Amino acid sequence: MIKVLHHLNFYFVVVAFFIAGIYLLDPYPYSWGTDNKPILKYLPVFIINISIFFNIFFYITSINRSRFAIGLFLILMFFGSCYSLLLSGNSFADSFMGRSLNSLTFINFVSLLHFKRYATSFRRIFLYMLALYSLWMFVLLILQQTMNIFELKHIFHEEIFIVTSSSILFFLFFKSYFTKIIFSFISISCGFLSFKLTGFVCSFLAIFFLSLAWWHINGKQKLNRRVFIIFNYTILLLLSTSIGYFLFDYLPSGSPSVRLVTYLERFMMFLDSPIYGVVFTGSPILQHAWLVIPSHSDFLDILAFGGLASLFLFLYYPIKIIISLYRNYSELINKGHYFLIFNILLVISFLFVCTFNPVMHQPKLAIFFWFSLSHIILNASLKRHNL
């Protein structure tokens, strides 16, 4: 019976990622008009969370310190959201409930990816799904930059981090050398073609991970070491130049000031209650004059509404585990833990993007993060081989 439930859970998650993939195809940030319809917007999350009660039991029976910390973070956000909805009268969009539902998928992913066969299946699904998505995004970005066929100046916003992260998946899993190069080039180019700071940084992060993989695969010969060091210093220089370019010359007028206002308001809110915040009660939406917008930093939202305690619960173990795995990068390569490397890059890219953008409330993006984070948590020790 338990095997049947896990198998059903797998198919629910596959369907959810398929729907999220359809939403991601929209070059505009509207997911084909579903963003204004909560039932459709959160449909992938509702499907994944169908088996939440069964998976909570599995989560509790196999809990450890890292899963306990993240689980406590999920509980705080969920009950704070319920308080805002039921007792304060906030609407769904005017509370943290959307973010909470997105984050609860972590429990289902931990339950599912505990089994090696499901992780292997998702590796194959992601490889081909993201290859098609990268090609789609690349073509549309080329058309936009050369022919300006869309009304918006920038198409594909935060979605860029998924495509740039997939470059490591293509490079390590495709058999043909030609296919490796072509799809890695396409996915990294998408970040640069977006002409957004987050896109540039995510592309440079992907290049760094690719260079690490190339170095370890080809051996640490003296020549390769010199090339590796020179190459990555060049990346650092280009990254610094790009940040300066976007901050001072390319950002649309008004955008920096709007961002700074939202950052400042959240920071002042954090200073009012720095330890536990307001336990995720209240509204994540900001109102300034005619603007009604979410704040432009998920990190500052967590600090403002959940305090340092929530930020610690959310980040301490993931960062600790990622650093530990990064120190064993050569072992990851040598033992073929390629899917884990992809998930590490995706989580790092997501954390960077959500530092300067509201991403955690977008189901089509958040489920990729919670999926990758669950895989990293499950593989905290390299003695585990459920890849």
C-alpha positions in Angstrom: 0.0 0.0 0.0 2.8 2.4 0.9 4.6 1.7 -2.4 1.3 2.5 -4.3 1.0 5.8 -2.5 4.6 6.7 -3.2 4.0 5.8 -6.9 0.9 8.0 -7.1 2.8 10.8 -5.4 5.4 10.5 -8.2 2.8 10.9 -10.9 1.2 13.8 -9.1 4.6 15.6 -9.0 5.3 14.8 -12.7 1.9 16.3 -13.7 2.6 19.4 -11.5 6.0 20.0 -13.1 4.4 19.6 -16.6 1.8 22.3 -15.8 4.5 24.6 -14.3 6.5 24.0 -17.5 3.6 25.2 -19.6 3.3 28.3 -17.4 7.1 28.9 -17.9 6.7 29.0 -21.7 5.0 32.4 -21.5 7.6 35.1 -22.2 5.5 37.6 -20.3 5.4 37.4 -16.5 1.7 36.3 -16.5 1.8 32.5 -17.0 -0.7 32.7 -19.9 -3.1 34.8 -17.7 -3.2 32.4 -14.7 -1.3 34.7 -12.4 -4.5 36.6 -11.6 -6.5 33.3 -10.9 -5.2 31.7 -7.7 -6.7 28.3 -8.4 -4.8 28.0 -11.7 -1.7 29.8 -10.5 -1.3 27.4 -7.6 -2.5 24.4 -9.4 0.9 22.7 -9.5 1.3 23.2 -5.8 -2.2 21.9 -5.1 -1.5 18.7 -7.1 1.9 18.1 -5.3 0.3 18.6 -1.9 -2.6 16.2 -2.5 -0.6 13.6 -0.5 0.6 16.0 2.1 -0.8 14.1 5.1 0.7 10.8 4.1 4.1 12.5 3.5 4.0 14.4 6.8 3.9 11.1 8.6 6.9 9.9 6.5 8.7 13.2 7.1 8.3 13.0 10.9 9.4 9.3 11.2 12.6 10.0 9.3 13.4 13.4 10.7 16.9 14.8 11.5 18.2 18.2 12.6 18.2 19.8 9.2 14.7 18.6 8.4 13.5 19.6 11.8 14.8 23.2 11.3 13.2 23.6 7.9 10.0 21.9 9.1 9.8 24.4 12.0 10.2 27.2 9.5 7.4 25.8 7.4 5.1 25.5 10.5 5.8 29.1 11.5 4.9 30.4 8.0 1.8 28.3 7.7 0.3 29.2 11.1 1.2 32.9 10.6 -0.6 32.8 7.3 -3.6 31.1 8.7 -3.8 33.8 11.4 -3.8 36.5 8.8 -6.5 34.8 6.7 -8.8 33.6 9.5 -8.4 36.2 12.3 -7.1 39.3 10.6 -9.3 39.1 7.5 -6.5 39.3 5.0 -7.1 38.0 1.5 -5.1 35.0 0.1 -2.9 37.4 -2.0 -2.5 39.7 1.0 -0.9 37.0 3.2 1.9 34.6 3.2 -0.4 31.6 2.5 0.8 31.4 -1.1 4.4 31.2 -0.1 3.5 28.7 2.7 1.7 26.4 0.2 4.7 26.5 -2.1 7.1 25.7 0.8 5.0 22.7 1.9 6.0 20.9 -1.3 9.3 20.4 0.4 7.8 17.7 2.6 6.4 15.8 -0.4 9.7 16.1 -2.2 11.7 14.7 0.7 9.3 11.8 1.0 9.5 11.1 -2.8 13.3 11.6 -3.4 14.2 9.3 -0.5 13.9 6.6 -3.1 16.6 6.4 -5.7 14.4 5.3 -8.6 12.3 8.5 -8.4 15.4 10.8 -8.3 16.7 9.0 -11.3 13.4 9.4 -13.1 13.3 13.1 -12.4 16.9 13.5 -13.6 15.8 12.2 -17.0 12.6 14.3 -17.0 14.5 17.5 -16.2 17.2 16.8 -18.7 14.9 16.8 -21.7 12.2 19.2 -20.4 14.8 21.9 -19.6 16.6 21.3 -22.9 13.4 22.1 -24.8 12.7 25.0 -22.5 16.2 26.4 -22.9 15.9 26.2 -26.7 12.5 27.9 -26.6 13.8 30.8 -24.4 16.9 31.2 -26.5 14.9 31.6 -29.7 12.5 34.1 -28.2 15.3 36.1 -26.6 17.1 36.3 -29.9 14.0 37.5 -31.7 13.4 40.1 -29.0 16.9 41.5 -29.1 17.0 41.5 -32.9 13.5 42.3 -34.0 11.8 43.6 -30.7 8.7 41.5 -31.3 7.3 41.7 -27.8 5.7 44.7 -26.1 7.9 44.5 -23.0 11.5 45.5 -23.1 12.5 42.5 -21.0 10.9 39.0 -21.4 11.6 36.1 -19.2 12.4 37.5 -15.8 13.3 35.3 -12.8 12.8 32.2 -14.9 16.3 32.7 -16.2 17.9 30.9 -13.1 16.3 27.6 -14.1 17.7 27.7 -17.6 21.3 28.8 -16.6 21.4 26.1 -13.9 20.4 23.5 -16.4 23.7 24.0 -18.3 25.5 21.8 -15.8 22.9 19.1 -16.4 23.5 19.2 -20.2 27.2 19.3 -19.9 27.4 16.3 -17.5 24.6 14.1 -18.8 24.4 14.4 -22.6 26.5 11.7 -24.3 27.4 13.6 -27.5 30.1 16.2 -27.1 28.4 18.3 -29.7 25.1 18.2 -27.8 26.9 19.1 -24.5 28.4 22.2 -26.0 25.4 23.4 -28.0 22.9 23.1 -25.1 25.3 24.4 -22.5 26.0 27.4 -24.7 22.2 28.0 -25.4 21.3 27.9 -21.7 24.1 30.2 -20.5 23.5 32.6 -23.4 19.9 33.0 -22.2 21.2 34.8 -19.1 23.2 37.3 -21.1 20.5 37.8 -23.7 18.0 38.7 -21.0 20.0 41.9 -20.4 19.1 41.8 -16.7 21.6 41.8 -13.8 20.2 38.6 -12.3 20.5 36.9 -15.7 24.2 37.9 -16.0 25.1 36.8 -12.5 23.3 33.4 -13.0 25.2 32.8 -16.2 28.5 33.6 -14.6 27.6 31.2 -11.7 26.8 28.5 -14.3 30.1 29.1 -16.1 32.0 28.8 -12.8 30.3 25.4 -12.1 31.0 24.2 -15.6 34.7 25.2 -15.3 34.9 23.3 -12.1 33.4 20.2 -13.7 35.7 20.5 -16.7 38.7 20.8 -14.4 37.9 17.8 -12.3 36.9 15.6 -15.3 40.1 16.4 -17.2 42.4 16.0 -14.2 44.2 18.7 -12.2 47.3 19.0 -14.4 49.4 22.0 -14.0 48.3 23.6 -17.3 44.6 22.9 -16.5 45.1 24.5 -13.1 46.5 27.7 -14.6 43.8 27.9 -17.2 41.2 27.3 -14.5 42.6 30.1 -12.3 42.9 32.6 -15.2 39.5 31.7 -16.5 37.7 32.2 -13.1 39.6 35.5 -12.4 38.3 36.6 -15.8 34.8 35.6 -14.8 35.1 37.6 -11.6 36.3 40.7 -13.5 33.4 40.4 -16.0 30.9 39.9 -13.2 32.1 43.1 -11.4 32.0 45.0 -14.7 28.5 43.8 -15.4 27.2 44.8 -12.0 28.6 48.3 -12.4 27.1 48.5 -15.9 23.6 47.5 -14.9 23.5 49.5 -11.7 24.6 52.8 -13.3 23.8 52.7 -17.0 21.1 50.2 -17.9 18.5 50.0 -15.1 15.3 51.8 -16.1 14.8 55.2 -14.4 12.8 54.8 -11.2 13.5 51.1 -10.7 16.5 51.6 -8.3 14.5 54.1 -6.2 11.5 51.8 -6.0 13.6 48.9 -5.0 15.4 50.9 -2.3 12.1 52.1 -0.9 10.9 48.5 -0.5 14.2 47.4 0.9 14.3 50.2 3.4 10.7 49.6 4.6 11.3 45.9 5.2 14.6 46.6 7.0 12.9 49.1 9.3 10.2 46.5 10.0 12.9 44.0 10.8 14.5 46.5 13.3 11.2 46.8 15.2 11.3 43.0 16.0 14.6 41.5 14.9 14.4 38.1 16.7 11.0 36.7 15.6 9.4 39.4 13.5 5.6 39.2 13.4 5.6 35.4 12.9 4.5 35.8 9.3 1.3 37.6 10.1 0.4 40.7 8.0 0.7 41.5 4.4 3.7 41.1 2.1 2.3 43.7 -0.3 3.6 47.3 -0.1 1.7 50.4 -1.0 3.5 53.6 -2.0 1.4 56.3 -3.7 -0.1 54.6 -6.8 2.2 51.6 -6.5 0.9 48.3 -5.0 3.8 45.8 -5.2 5.4 43.0 -3.4 8.7 43.9 -1.8 11.7 43.1 -4.0 13.5 40.8 -1.7 12.3 37.5 -0.3 15.2 37.5 2.2 14.1 40.8 3.6 10.5 39.6 3.8 11.7 36.6 5.9 13.7 38.9 8.1 10.9 41.4 8.5 8.1 38.9 9.1 10.0 36.0 10.7 13.0 37.7 12.2 16.5 36.3 12.5 15.1 33.1 14.0 13.2 32.2 10.8 16.1 33.2 8.6 18.4 30.9 10.6 15.9 28.0 10.4 15.5 28.5 6.7 19.2 28.9 5.7 21.6 27.5 8.3 21.5 23.8 7.3 21.1 24.3 3.6 24.1 26.6 3.4 26.1 24.4 5.8 25.4 21.3 3.6 26.1 23.1 0.3 29.5 24.3 1.6 30.3 20.7 2.8 29.3 19.3 -0.6 31.2 22.0 -2.5 34.4 21.1 -0.6 33.9 17.5 -1.9 33.2 18.7 -5.5 35.8 16.3 -7.0 34.2 13.4 -5.2 30.8 14.4 -6.5 32.3 14.4 -10.1 34.3 11.2 -9.6 31.3 9.3 -8.2 28.9 10.6 -10.8 26.7 12.7 -8.5 25.8 15.0 -11.4 22.2 15.5 -10.5 23.2 16.7 -7.1 25.6 19.2 -8.6 22.7 20.6 -10.8 20.5 20.9 -7.7 23.3 22.7 -5.8 23.7 25.2 -8.6 19.9 25.8 -8.9 19.5 26.4 -5.2 22.5 28.9 -5.1 21.1 30.7 -8.2 17.6 30.8 -6.7 18.9 32.2 -3.4 20.7 35.0 -5.3 17.6 35.8 -7.4 15.3 35.9 -4.4 17.7 38.3 -2.6 16.6 41.0 -5.1 13.3 39.7 -6.4 10.0 38.4 -5.2 10.2 34.7 -6.3 9.1 32.5 -3.4 5.4 33.4 -4.1 5.6 32.1 -7.7 4.6 28.4 -7.7 6.1 27.7 -11.2 9.5 28.8 -9.8 9.3 27.9 -6.1 8.7 24.2 -6.7 12.0 23.9 -8.6 13.8 25.4 -5.6 12.0 23.2 -3.0 12.6 20.1 -5.1 16.4 20.9 -5.4 16.7 21.8 -1.7 15.1 18.5 -0.7 17.5 16.5 -2.8 20.5 18.4 -1.3 19.2 17.8 2.3 18.7 14.1 1.6 22.2 13.8 0.3 23.9 15.8 3.1 26.3 12.8 3.5 28.1 11.4 0.5 27.6 8.0 2.1 24.0 8.3 0.7 23.6 7.2 -2.9 20.0 8.0 -3.6 20.7 9.8 -6.8 
